[in-house]
Amino acid sequence: MDDSQLRRYSRHILLDELGIAGQERILQSHALVIGAGGLGSPAALYLASAGVGTLTLADGDTVDATNLQRQILHTEARIGQAKASSGAQSLAQINAAVRVVPLHERLEGEALEAHVAAADVVLDCSDNFTTRYAINRACVRSQTPLVSGAAVRFGGQVSVFDFSRPNSPCYHCLFPDGQPVAEERCAVTGVFAPLTGVVGSLQAAEALKLLANIGTLLTGRLLLIDTLSQTFRTVTFGKDPACPVCGDKATY
């Protein structure tokens, strides 16, 4: 690090657990954030401010007035603009040294596989199960760590799937595809604006810890957040040996 970086990241460097070595690892890392909305906004802002070397921001949507209540990457002046492009502008203002790669597309198929494999960590900030399952499969195939978050109404959740650990479960172990799950979308049910900030910030925290190789991750644990009662609780879960994605006889 040069003198300007030492000054900029000095409050990280002062942390014994992080220090210069941990900050160096962050500076050399590549994070893929899928979704530049309510969760992706705070997550990307904190990753950029912390100095992640390359940040790929993928979103196929455009900025709408209804987004501005919670999607803090975007502004009124950018309504109608691609979210990935709008987000890149905001991140450049936070930290011009970060290489931001905006992707105005919904990542899927071979493109999703390629971008996931190129990253050191993936943050799933999407809002539907179809995308979450696809991201999980791509991460399992490339063994790329995944930080998953969700938020709707007043409740949110965060978990980490670190495939460098042989006993780490995957997203499918936690929420098996094909089982009846009530999918709530904020466009229909609403979402409390600060909740998305809490969940996205926690995703960024887990990603930075993973990149810097510090602390204890939410691997095998699901953090549940209720902002209406302001309570946090954690439930544990394990790897499913019969999981068709990461189990002994995986079929994906």
Number of C-alpha atoms within 10 A of each C-alpha: 11 6 7 9 14 14 12 13 17 14 11 17 18 11 11 9 15 21 16 18 13 21 24 19 19 25 21 13 19 22 28 24 28 30 26 32 29 29 32 32 27 25 28 34 22 21 25 27 18 21 26 26 19 22 23 20 26 27 24 15 17 18 25 17 12 10 19 17 13 20 23 21 25 28 17 11 9 16 17 13 16 22 30 28 23 21 29 25 16 19 24 16 11 16 17 14 17 20 18 26 15 21 18 16 17 15 21 14 11 10 12 17 18 14 17 29 19 14 20 19 24 27 28 23 30 24 22 12 14 10 17 19 18 15 26 25 20 24 25 23 16 15 19 21 26 30 28 26 26 22 30 21 19 18 21 21 23 23 25 27 25 24 20 11 11 8 16 19 26 30 27 18 21 18 13 16 16 6 7 8 10 6 10 15 14 14 11 9 9 13 20 17 19 14 25 30 21 19 28 32 22 23 32 25 18 25 26 25 18 23 23 20 16 13 11 9 18 18 24 22 18 19 19 19 21 16 16 11 9 9 10 13 10 14 9 11 14 14 18 19 15 12 21 17 25 25 16 11 11 11 9 11
